[in-house]
């Protein structure tokens, strides 16, 4: 079952597909939402991906796609090594994020949910790297 974070990301991507790309200023240059998501995906670590997300946040629905890119980057550090119980715990924490603002209206709450999900993935990444004796970059 896909989390609401993933479903919201798909909805945003589909809704943006019919509209011209809008630029935003991120990292001192003009970038489209897709370019920011690509920049996040190209980062070498979960920590640097999260930094780009924070630096480029929109506090609106566009953050859903950016948060999904962070989740994917961070999940690469830990998801393959999770046990079934740990996978269920991770999914449960993501559902908590999905429920946290579900009765709120306004696009800023989509942003808050995206950040919550990204932060959960970041914490799991940090724990996995610490357990492996690696430091977060």
SVG drawing of the C-alpha trace seen along z (x, -y; Angstrom):
<svg xmlns="http://www.w3.org/2000/svg" viewBox="-10 -34 43 44">
<polyline fill="none" stroke="black" stroke-width="0.4" points="0.0,0.0 1.4,-3.4 1.6,-6.0 -0.3,-9.2 3.0,-11.0 3.6,-8.9 0.1,-9.4 0.2,-13.1 3.5,-13.3 1.9,-11.5 -1.1,-13.9 1.2,-16.9 3.3,-15.6 0.2,-14.9 -1.3,-18.3 1.9,-20.0 2.2,-18.1 -0.5,-20.2 1.0,-23.5 4.1,-25.4 7.1,-24.9 7.5,-27.7 10.9,-28.8 11.9,-29.3 15.1,-30.6 17.1,-27.9 20.7,-27.7 21.2,-31.2 19.8,-30.2 16.5,-30.0 15.3,-26.4 12.1,-24.6 10.5,-22.2 11.8,-19.2 15.3,-20.6 15.3,-21.0 14.0,-17.4 16.8,-16.3 19.3,-18.2 18.1,-16.4 18.3,-13.1 21.9,-13.8 23.2,-14.6 25.7,-12.1 24.0,-11.6 20.7,-11.8 21.9,-14.7 22.9,-16.8 19.6,-15.9 17.7,-17.1 19.8,-20.3 18.7,-21.1 15.1,-20.4 15.2,-22.8 17.1,-25.4 14.6,-25.2 11.3,-24.6 8.2,-26.2 6.0,-25.7 3.3,-24.6 2.3,-21.5 5.4,-21.6 7.3,-20.3 5.6,-16.9 7.7,-16.1 10.9,-17.4 10.1,-15.4 9.6,-12.3 13.0,-12.8 14.6,-13.1 12.8,-9.9 14.1,-7.9 17.6,-9.2 17.5,-8.4 15.8,-5.0 18.8,-3.8 20.8,-3.9 18.6,-1.7 15.6,-0.1 17.4,2.9 18.7,3.9 15.4,3.6 13.8,6.6 10.1,7.2 9.4,5.7 11.6,2.7 9.9,2.2 6.5,2.2 7.8,-0.3 9.0,-2.6 5.7,-2.3 3.9,-3.1 5.9,-6.2 5.2,-7.4 1.5,-6.8 1.7,-9.0 3.0,-11.8 0.2,-11.2 -2.5,-11.4 -0.9,-14.3 -2.4,-17.1 -5.0,-15.1 -7.9,-17.2 -6.2,-20.5 -6.9,-22.5 -4.3,-24.5 -1.2,-23.5 1.1,-24.4 -0.1,-21.2 1.0,-19.1 4.4,-20.7 4.4,-19.9 3.5,-16.3 6.3,-16.0 8.8,-17.3 7.6,-14.9 8.0,-12.0 11.4,-13.2 12.5,-13.6 11.5,-10.0 13.5,-8.7 16.4,-10.9 16.3,-9.5 16.3,-5.9 19.2,-6.7 21.2,-8.3 20.6,-5.2 21.6,-2.8 24.8,-4.7 25.7,-4.9 25.1,-1.2 27.4,-0.6 30.1,-2.8 29.7,-5.4 29.0,-9.1 26.3,-11.0 27.6,-13.4"/>
</svg>
